[in-house]
């Protein structure tokens, strides 16, 4: 198991733990994440969820590139669409979900954090969508949610250049709600926000989440497009070049083929 659940009072803490790969998401971890959120959904004893990564260095450093490098275009489209369903369930969860972003939140990790209702970053957090470094595009909703959070122009800039932003920059951009000096402080702040919300009417909180999300339904087409284009890139030489360069710790030489 790489996804751990701890329940204290009304708050459930979910920790993704695969430190040797900076908590990168493989399909097994994705499934565990799906299962744990499902198990909490109808649990009335839980009124808030805190999601974080194990350790200090990384929230989640993306999808598992080693696993990605083995996928066919069809498998990649299916995995992307599966991620969309799971992240959609987090975004539309019945209780508040806060990501404590401790270190790297890259690619699928940034996309996971963006699917949460609130993001609290530690001072060492780094956010980014570096998929173009691999000859890819984001495939877990990043093309849609980054633009929603920071605006289209900044989303183009960050995703085109694969530039990482610091915690303070993420806060300025509206990507992080707060920045805390340490992970403990971030957890404390997240817990206090979740405790405040847990004192409100649970049905009102559930409807509030639905209502705020309702304004963002129009881009369903965007997610379908993202999954389709993400999969198409798996048939390119650039994708093979980008992923094998990462695995071999080399610089990719893209040819546009
Ligand atoms: N996948 C697999 N392994 C990873 C990943 C990853 N995303 N990130 C880090 N690791 C591994 C490294 O390979 C390394 O393993 P090893 O010790 O066996 O060589 C270990 O974690 C530690 O990493 P580094 O030595 O690289 O640590 P550094 O501190 O030097 O660098 C970085 C940290 C900058 C975070 C660097 O590891 C990095 O650039 N990682 C990749 C980040 C990235 O590109 N993320 C995006 C991935 S693509 C993606 O997320 C697509 C999402 C959509 C998927 C849709 C469904 C298919």
Boltz pocket constraint, residues with backbone or C-beta under 6 A from the ligand:
constraints:
  - pocket:
      binder: B
      contacts: [[A, 19], [A, 20], [A, 21], [A, 22], [A, 24], [A, 61], [A, 62], [A, 63], [A, 64], [A, 65], [A, 66], [A, 68], [A, 75], [A, 76], [A, 79], [A, 80], [A, 83], [A, 104], [A, 106], [A, 107], [A, 108], [A, 109], [A, 130], [A, 131], [A, 133], [A, 134], [A, 137], [A, 138], [A, 139], [A, 140], [A, 246]]
      max_distance: 6.0
